[in-house]
């Protein structure tokens, strides 16, 4: 899979509005690959991404059911909730970032250099600090806590903004972004809801989102 990340005409306001005109300049990608372990509910999920000289911006839209969100701590296990995720490897640096956001707007962000797993987690990774987390903007259009589940159909959005200078703390200088190629994948999950599912943009070879060899291609222009 390939996706072109266009340049933002202006800085998107953080309001988790899929219909905000700022996103008309962005391509729309969709998550169409469904892991067989998923239950009978499969949400319809789309995303849009833009960039400029200072930030990478994105928004997800999930047409969903059985939405639950109870994790409220930064770097908590948001993947157990109704969650959308953006994993991306910039054109420089050895690792990739995994941004995971639940429907309530709580998020997790690591930099993973070696995704092989051992007794203590990944072989080599960094957990971004709370101070670094404050530099990342995440907003959804849902309440912070959703419990019990919303079992009826609901459309929710999660918007994010990540500063490039934060990424450079881990990758080194990234330079100019015009014409560079990144690698990435986009995900939806809901591990501990009543209807767990695992849906991806680029197909994965196992029910494991930490598979950089399964990333697709982002072209920044």
N, C-alpha and C positions, 0 to 999 in steps of 0.2 A: 504494500500500500504506500502511496505517496500523497503528500499534502503540501500545498504552497502556503507559507505564512507571509501574508502581505503586510506592508507597512501601514501602521495606524495613521489615519488622517488627523486625529487628535487623541488626547488621553481619554480613554473610556471612563465615564463616571462609574463609581462602584455602587451599582444598584441592582444587580442580578436580574436585569431585564433583557430577555432574549430578543425582544423587538426593538431595542434601542437602535436608532439609525446608524450609530457608530459601527455596528457589526455588519452592515451591508457591504462593507469593503472586504469582509473576510469570507473565505470559502467555508462551506458547511460540510463537515465530515460526519459520518454515521458509524455507529458500532453495530456490526452485523454478524459477528462470529460468536456463536453460543457454545459454551462448554457443555458436554453431555451430562455433567453432574447437576446442571441447573434443574430447578423444579418447574412447575407448570406455568409460572408467571415470568414472562420475559419483557422487560421494559423497552421502550423505544428511546434511544439515546443519541443525541447529536452534540457536536462541539464546534467552536470557532476559536481561532487563535490569530492574534496580531502581534506586531513588535514595533519598537522604535529604537532609538539610540540608547535608551536607558532602561527599558522594561520589556518583558514579555507578558502579554495579556491574553486571557482566555475565558471562555464561558461554556458551560455544559447546560443542556436541557434534557431532562429525563421525564418522559411520560410513563408514570409509574403507578404501582399499587403496593400495599403492604409496607408502607414507608415508616421506618422506625429510626430514631436518632437519640441515643442516650449518653454517648461519650462527650464530655465537655472539657477535658484536659488536653492542652497542647501536647502533641506527640503520643496521645492515647490511641487505643485500638479502634480507630474510626472505621476500619474495613468490616467490622462486625455489624455496623449500622448500614443503612442505605447510603451508599458511598459512590462517588465518582473520583477517578484518579488519572493523573497525567505523569507518566514516566518519560524522562527525556535525557538524552546524552548530547551535550553541546559538541561542537566541532573540535574543541580542545579539551584536554583533561582526560584522565583515565577512566572515570566512572560516570554514573548517571544519577539524576535526582528523581525521587519519587514523591510527588505531591498527592496526598490523599485527603479528600474533603467529605465529611458526612453532610447529610441534609440540613443539619443545624448550623453548619459553618465552622465546626471544629476541624482542625487539620493536623496532619503529620508531614514532616519533610526531612528526609535523610539524603546524604550523599554516599552512594554505595560504590566502592572501588572494586570489590570482589564479592559477587553475589553467592558464592558457594557457602553452604551453611554448615555450621558446627554446633557444638553444645552451647555456645554462647551467642548464637545468632550468625550474622554474616561474617565471612572471614576478614573483611576489611571495610569499615564504613564509619561515617561520622553522623551523629545526631545533631541537627542544628539547635543552637541554644535558644532559650526564650528571647534573648535580646535580638538574635537574628530573626526569630519568628515574627517579631514585631515589625520587621521590614517588609513582610509579606502581607498582602491584603487579600482577604477571602470574605465573601458575602454570599448568602443564599436568600431566597425569598420565603424561607420556612422558619418556624420557631426554633429556638436553640435546642429545646428538648421536645421530642415527639414520642410520647409513651402514654397510652397504648398506641399501637400501629394505626396508621390511616389505611384502612382496608379498601376504601373506595378509590377510583381513579383520581390521580392528582398529578399535575405537572409542576416540577420544581426545577430551579436553576441554581447553579453555583458559579460564581465569577471569581477570578483571581488576577493578581498582578504580582510579578516577581521582579525585583530590581536586578539588572545585569551585574552590578558591582557586588551583590551578595553571591551570585554564582561564581564570580571571579575569585572570591576567597578560597574556593576549592579547585577551580579549573586553571587558575592563572589568567592572564589577560586574554580576553576573547577578541579584541580588535573590532574591525568593521563587520557588520552582520549581513551586508548586501551580498547575495550570491553564495552564502555558505550553506552547508548541509549538516543538519542535525539528524539524530535518530530518536524515535519515540514510539510510545504506544499509549492508547487511551482506553480506560477501563470503566466498567460499572460492576459493582458487587453489592452483596447484602448478606454476609456470611451467617449472621445469627438472627435473621428475621424469620418469619413463618414460611417465607417462600424464597429461600436463598437462590442466587443466580450469579453467573459469571459471564459477562459479555465484553467483547473486545473489539477494537478497531482492526488491528493486524492479528491474524490467527496466532495462537500459542500452542505449543506442543504438549503442555500439561497444565493442570489447574494450579498455576504458579505464575503470578504476575512479574516476578523478578527473573525474567528471562530476556536479557538484552539482545541475545541472538535472534529473538523474535520481533524486535522493534522494526517498525516501518521507517520511512524517510520523510523528513521535513525539509523543504527548500525555503530558506529565508530570502525574500527579494525586496 
